Amino acid sequence: MKDLVYVLLLGLVLTPLARAEDKEKLPLTVTYVGNEGFLIECEGKKVLIDALFGGWESAWCQVPPDSVVELMTAARPPFDSVDLIAVTHAHLDHFDADIVAAHTKHNRRGILVCTPHAAQKLEASEYYLEIESRIRVVSARGDSTAAIELSGIELLVFPTRHGPYWEKDENTGETIDRHRNVQHLEFLFTIGGWNLFHCRDASLDDFEGYRSYDIDRGNIDVAFLHWWGVWNDNDSSQRTVREVIQPEWIFLMHLMPERAPPGQPEKQKPIASEIIVPRQPLQKWTVL
């Protein structure tokens, strides 16, 4: 396992989406896997982010069915020959250690980038010794970013806060943030000339923090954002999306099965040229 050194810096449906500029870029294919998990393909490269989980049922997020989990675990198409496996954090709706380890064993070209907590969970896998050399652990302060390249794919990695989950402590009666200690990453990928941003479970309400990263200067083409950061006109998270991230396309995440997100965020065109609402696992789009 290798730690990354930080530099401190202040297919069910195939739908083409056309862009008026950057015609020299090769087509980018995005396949929805479940919850916040996607398979991204361009220029012979494949990236899986937060997609390797499943094997349970949920009413609060879309979980890959067993048939898709079998394909992921065995690294069979479309999950074959994946170059980069990115894990934002170790919550069960983003990461399953057994599925990740099995996929990485069968996909011998894949490099895994994750938090120390996720890497620690992988140590219990029977495949750990076979995959250890291809695990890259990202750990740094919250005011840092890492600019790295893995498998020919450029990455900017942000260690940021998980969105809060407030509950009362039974012993003290104090209201605490259950997610305050979650190790959590965001990613800005560059693949085939495209810039893609994945916010994982960040609240996106730290406008000044995001602006300090200068990610708006990256000309973000595609952003994978949770629906609650998009739909509310008065929300500070939406200000971050509008004024900092400024994507051409948005793929909404963390959707509930068979329930549309409130506020019809897919119709909020001032935020992006296209806002995509994934409906089912293995739904696919081609971005042009």
C-alpha positions as CSV (number, residue, x, y, z in Angstrom):
1,M,0.0,0.0,0.0
2,K,1.3,3.4,-0.9
3,D,0.5,6.8,0.7
4,L,0.2,9.7,-1.6
5,V,2.3,12.8,-0.9
6,Y,0.3,16.0,-0.7
7,V,1.2,19.5,-1.9
8,L,-0.5,22.2,0.1
9,L,-2.5,24.5,-2.1
10,L,-4.5,27.5,-1.1
11,G,-26.3,-0.1,-20.4
12,L,-30.0,0.3,-20.6
13,V,-30.5,3.5,-22.4
14,L,-27.8,5.2,-24.5
15,T,-28.5,8.9,-24.7
16,P,-26.3,11.3,-26.7
17,L,-25.7,14.8,-25.2
18,A,-24.1,17.4,-27.5
19,R,-21.9,20.3,-26.5
20,A,-21.5,23.4,-28.8
21,E,-17.7,23.6,-28.1
22,D,-14.7,21.4,-27.6
23,K,-15.6,19.3,-30.6
24,E,-12.1,17.9,-30.7
25,K,-12.7,15.9,-27.5
26,L,-13.5,12.2,-27.8
27,P,-17.0,11.0,-26.7
28,L,-17.3,10.4,-22.9
29,T,-19.5,7.6,-21.8
30,V,-21.1,7.7,-18.3
31,T,-22.8,4.6,-16.9
32,Y,-24.8,4.8,-13.7
33,V,-24.2,2.0,-11.3
34,G,-26.1,3.0,-8.1
35,N,-26.5,5.8,-5.5
36,E,-23.3,7.9,-6.2
37,G,-21.5,5.2,-8.2
38,F,-20.6,5.7,-11.9
39,L,-18.4,4.1,-14.6
40,I,-16.7,6.7,-16.8
41,E,-15.1,5.8,-20.1
42,C,-13.1,7.9,-22.5
43,E,-10.1,7.4,-24.8
44,G,-9.6,3.8,-23.8
45,K,-9.6,4.6,-20.1
46,K,-12.1,3.5,-17.5
47,V,-12.8,5.0,-14.1
48,L,-15.1,3.5,-11.4
49,I,-16.0,5.9,-8.6
50,D,-18.1,4.8,-5.5
51,A,-19.6,2.0,-7.5
52,L,-18.4,-1.2,-5.8
53,F,-21.1,-1.9,-3.3
54,G,-24.4,-3.7,-3.1
55,G,-25.9,-7.0,-1.9
56,W,-28.6,-5.3,0.2
57,E,-31.9,-3.4,-0.2
58,S,-32.7,0.2,0.6
59,A,-35.6,2.7,0.4
60,W,-33.2,5.7,0.8
61,C,-30.8,5.1,-2.1
62,Q,-30.5,3.1,-5.3
63,V,-28.4,-0.1,-4.7
64,P,-27.0,-2.2,-7.5
65,P,-28.9,-5.5,-7.8
66,D,-27.2,-8.8,-7.4
67,S,-26.8,-9.3,-11.2
68,V,-24.8,-6.1,-11.4
69,V,-22.8,-7.0,-8.2
70,E,-21.8,-10.3,-9.8
71,L,-20.4,-8.4,-12.9
72,M,-18.5,-5.9,-10.7
73,T,-17.0,-8.6,-8.4
74,A,-15.8,-10.7,-11.3
75,A,-14.6,-7.6,-13.3
76,R,-16.8,-8.7,-16.3
77,P,-18.1,-6.2,-18.9
78,P,-18.8,-3.4,-18.5
79,F,-16.6,-3.5,-15.4
80,D,-13.6,-5.1,-17.1
81,S,-10.2,-3.5,-17.6
82,V,-10.9,-0.6,-15.2
83,D,-7.9,1.7,-14.9
84,L,-8.8,3.6,-11.8
85,I,-11.1,2.7,-8.9
86,A,-11.8,5.7,-6.7
87,V,-13.5,5.6,-3.3
88,T,-14.6,8.8,-1.6
89,H,-15.3,7.2,1.8
90,A,-16.1,3.9,3.5
91,H,-19.8,4.2,4.1
92,L,-21.7,1.1,2.9
93,D,-23.6,2.9,0.2
94,H,-20.3,3.8,-1.5
95,F,-17.9,1.0,-0.6
96,D,-18.0,-2.7,0.2
97,A,-14.6,-4.0,1.1
98,D,-15.3,-7.6,-0.1
99,I,-16.6,-6.4,-3.5
100,V,-13.8,-3.9,-3.9
101,A,-11.1,-6.4,-3.0
102,A,-12.6,-9.1,-5.3
103,H,-13.0,-6.7,-8.2
104,T,-9.4,-5.5,-7.8
105,K,-8.1,-9.0,-7.7
106,H,-9.8,-9.9,-11.0
107,N,-9.1,-6.6,-12.6
108,R,-5.3,-6.7,-12.5
109,R,-4.8,-3.4,-14.3
110,G,-6.8,-1.4,-11.7
111,I,-5.3,1.1,-9.3
112,L,-7.4,1.8,-6.2
113,V,-7.3,5.3,-4.5
114,C,-9.1,5.6,-1.2
115,T,-9.0,7.0,2.4
116,P,-7.0,5.3,5.2
117,H,-10.2,4.0,6.7
118,A,-11.3,2.3,3.5
119,A,-7.8,0.8,3.1
120,Q,-7.9,-0.5,6.7
121,K,-11.1,-2.3,6.0
122,L,-9.5,-3.9,2.9
123,E,-6.9,-5.5,5.1
124,A,-9.4,-8.1,6.4
125,S,-10.0,-9.4,2.8
126,E,-8.6,-12.7,1.7
127,Y,-7.3,-11.0,-1.4
128,Y,-5.5,-8.2,0.4
129,L,-1.9,-9.4,-0.2
130,E,-2.7,-9.8,-3.9
131,I,-4.0,-6.2,-4.2
132,E,-1.9,-4.3,-1.6
133,S,0.6,-3.0,-4.1
134,R,-2.2,-1.3,-6.1
135,I,-3.8,0.6,-3.3
136,R,-3.0,4.3,-3.0
137,V,-4.0,5.9,0.3
138,V,-4.9,9.6,0.4
139,S,-4.6,11.4,3.7
140,A,-4.1,15.1,4.4
141,R,-5.5,18.1,6.2
142,G,-8.8,19.6,5.0
143,D,-7.1,22.6,3.7
144,S,-4.9,20.6,1.2
145,T,-5.3,19.1,-2.2
146,A,-3.3,16.5,-4.1
147,A,-2.5,16.8,-7.8
148,I,-1.5,13.3,-8.9
149,E,-1.6,11.0,-11.9
150,L,-2.6,7.3,-11.8
151,S,-2.9,5.0,-14.8
152,G,-2.6,8.0,-17.1
153,I,-5.5,9.8,-15.5
154,E,-5.0,13.2,-13.8
155,L,-6.6,13.7,-10.4
156,L,-7.0,16.6,-8.1
157,V,-8.1,15.2,-4.7
158,F,-9.8,17.2,-1.9
159,P,-10.1,15.9,1.6
160,T,-13.3,17.7,2.7
161,R,-16.1,17.3,5.3
162,H,-18.8,14.8,5.0
163,G,-22.3,16.3,5.2
164,P,-23.5,16.4,8.8
165,Y,-25.9,14.0,10.4
166,W,-27.2,15.4,13.7
167,E,-28.5,13.3,16.5
168,K,-28.7,13.5,20.3
169,D,-26.1,11.6,22.3
170,E,-28.0,9.2,24.7
171,N,-25.4,9.7,27.4
172,T,-24.8,13.4,27.4
173,G,-28.0,14.7,25.7
174,E,-25.8,16.8,23.5
175,T,-26.6,17.1,19.8
176,I,-23.6,15.8,17.8
177,D,-22.7,15.4,14.2
178,R,-22.5,11.6,13.6
179,H,-20.3,12.2,10.5
180,R,-17.8,14.6,12.1
181,N,-14.9,12.1,11.9
182,V,-15.6,10.5,8.6
183,Q,-12.6,10.4,6.3
184,H,-13.9,11.9,3.1
185,L,-12.5,12.7,-0.4
186,E,-13.7,14.6,-3.4
187,F,-12.2,14.2,-6.9
188,L,-11.6,16.3,-10.0
189,F,-10.7,13.9,-12.8
190,T,-9.2,14.8,-16.2
191,I,-9.7,12.1,-18.7
192,G,-9.5,12.5,-22.5
193,G,-9.5,16.3,-22.1
194,W,-12.7,16.2,-20.0
195,N,-12.8,17.6,-16.5
196,L,-15.2,15.7,-14.2
197,F,-16.0,16.6,-10.6
198,H,-17.5,14.2,-8.0
199,C,-18.6,15.8,-4.7
200,R,-19.5,12.5,-2.9
201,D,-21.5,13.3,0.3
202,A,-20.1,16.8,0.9
203,S,-22.7,19.4,1.8
204,L,-21.1,21.9,-0.7
205,D,-22.1,24.8,1.6
206,D,-18.5,25.9,2.3
207,F,-18.5,28.4,-0.6
208,E,-15.2,30.1,0.4
209,G,-13.5,26.8,0.9
210,Y,-14.4,25.6,-2.6
211,R,-13.5,28.9,-4.1
212,S,-10.0,28.7,-2.5
213,Y,-9.4,25.5,-4.4
214,D,-9.8,27.4,-7.7
215,I,-11.7,24.4,-9.2
216,D,-13.8,26.9,-11.2
217,R,-10.6,27.5,-13.2
218,G,-10.6,23.9,-14.3
219,N,-13.5,24.5,-16.7
220,I,-15.6,21.6,-15.3
221,D,-17.5,19.8,-18.0
222,V,-19.4,17.2,-15.9
223,A,-20.3,17.3,-12.2
224,F,-21.7,14.4,-10.2
225,L,-23.7,16.2,-7.4
226,H,-26.2,15.1,-4.8
227,W,-29.7,16.4,-5.7
228,W,-30.1,18.5,-2.5
229,G,-27.1,20.7,-3.6
230,V,-29.0,21.6,-6.8
231,W,-32.7,22.0,-6.2
232,N,-32.9,24.8,-3.6
233,D,-32.5,28.3,-5.1
234,N,-31.7,29.9,-1.7
235,D,-29.3,27.2,-0.6
236,S,-25.6,28.1,-0.1
237,S,-24.7,24.8,-1.7
238,Q,-26.3,25.9,-4.9
239,R,-24.2,29.1,-4.8
240,T,-21.2,26.8,-4.9
241,V,-22.5,25.0,-7.9
242,R,-23.5,28.2,-9.7
243,E,-20.5,30.3,-9.0
244,V,-17.6,27.9,-8.4
245,I,-18.2,24.5,-10.0
246,Q,-20.1,25.9,-13.0
247,P,-20.5,22.6,-14.8
248,E,-21.9,22.1,-18.3
249,W,-23.7,18.9,-17.2
250,I,-24.8,17.6,-13.9
251,F,-25.5,14.0,-13.0
252,L,-27.7,13.9,-9.9
253,M,-26.8,11.4,-7.1
254,H,-28.2,9.9,-3.9
255,L,-31.7,9.5,-5.4
256,M,-34.4,7.4,-3.7
257,P,-35.7,4.4,-5.7
258,E,-39.0,5.2,-7.5
259,R,-39.2,8.7,-6.0
260,A,-38.3,11.8,-7.9
261,P,-36.2,14.4,-6.1
262,P,-38.3,17.4,-4.9
263,G,-38.1,20.7,-6.6
264,Q,-37.6,19.2,-10.1
265,P,-33.8,20.0,-10.2
266,E,-33.5,18.6,-13.7
267,K,-35.4,21.6,-15.0
268,Q,-33.1,24.2,-13.4
269,K,-31.3,25.1,-16.6
270,P,-29.4,28.2,-15.2
271,I,-27.2,25.8,-13.2
272,A,-26.1,23.7,-16.1
273,S,-26.9,23.0,-19.8
274,E,-28.2,19.5,-18.9
275,I,-29.2,18.0,-15.5
276,I,-29.4,14.3,-15.7
277,V,-31.5,12.2,-13.3
278,P,-30.4,8.5,-13.4
279,R,-33.3,6.1,-13.1
280,Q,-31.8,2.6,-13.0
281,P,-28.5,0.7,-12.8
282,L,-26.5,0.4,-16.1
283,Q,-28.3,3.3,-17.6
284,K,-25.8,4.9,-20.0
285,W,-25.2,8.3,-21.7
286,T,-22.7,9.5,-24.2
287,V,-21.5,13.1,-23.7
288,L,-20.3,14.8,-26.9
